[in-house]
Amino acid sequence: MFQETTYPGVVKTGAFSYPDGTKYFGDWNVKGEKHGMGRIKLPDCTRYHGTFLNNLCSGLGVMTFPDGA
């Protein structure tokens, strides 16, 4: 059974591509900060999938580096 989790302060979910090539898909707060559940891919192909709090990786998540570590 799927259980949806909501995070306090989340007002919308969506995607954004930054000029440096960083891509984010996930939840945003009212200030336009990454907040809640999300995925980010950096230009060097480092990836993070997990929770964000006020624009920072926070709590549970998985960081994967380009070399697979």
C-alpha positions in Angstrom: 0.0 0.0 0.0 1.3 3.5 -0.9 1.4 6.0 1.9 1.9 9.6 0.9 4.0 11.7 3.2 3.6 15.4 3.4 6.2 17.8 4.8 5.3 20.9 6.8 5.9 24.1 4.7 5.7 22.4 1.3 3.6 24.5 -1.1 4.3 23.0 -4.5 6.2 20.3 -6.4 8.0 20.9 -9.6 11.2 20.9 -11.6 13.9 23.5 -12.2 17.1 23.6 -14.3 19.7 26.0 -13.1 22.1 27.9 -15.5 25.1 25.8 -14.3 23.4 22.6 -15.4 22.1 21.5 -12.0 18.6 20.0 -12.2 16.1 19.6 -9.3 12.8 17.9 -9.1 10.8 17.9 -5.9 9.1 20.0 -3.3 9.4 23.7 -2.7 8.5 26.0 0.2 6.8 29.4 0.0 10.2 31.1 -0.2 11.1 29.1 -3.4 13.6 26.9 -1.5 14.0 23.2 -1.9 12.0 21.8 1.0 10.6 18.3 1.5 11.3 15.3 -0.8 13.4 15.9 -3.9 16.1 14.8 -6.3 19.0 16.9 -7.5 21.6 16.2 -10.2 24.7 18.4 -10.2 26.8 19.2 -13.3 29.5 16.7 -12.4 26.7 14.0 -12.2 26.7 13.8 -8.4 23.1 12.9 -7.4 21.1 13.3 -4.2 17.7 11.8 -3.6 16.1 12.5 -0.2 14.8 15.2 2.0 15.6 18.9 1.9 15.1 21.6 4.6 15.2 25.2 3.6 17.3 24.6 0.5 19.8 22.2 2.1 20.1 18.4 2.0 18.7 17.3 5.4 17.6 14.1 7.1 17.4 10.8 5.1 18.8 10.6 1.7 21.2 8.9 -0.7 24.2 10.7 -2.3 25.7 9.0 -5.4 29.0 10.2 -6.9 30.0 10.0 -10.5 32.4 7.1 -9.7 29.5 5.1 -8.3 30.5 5.6 -4.6 
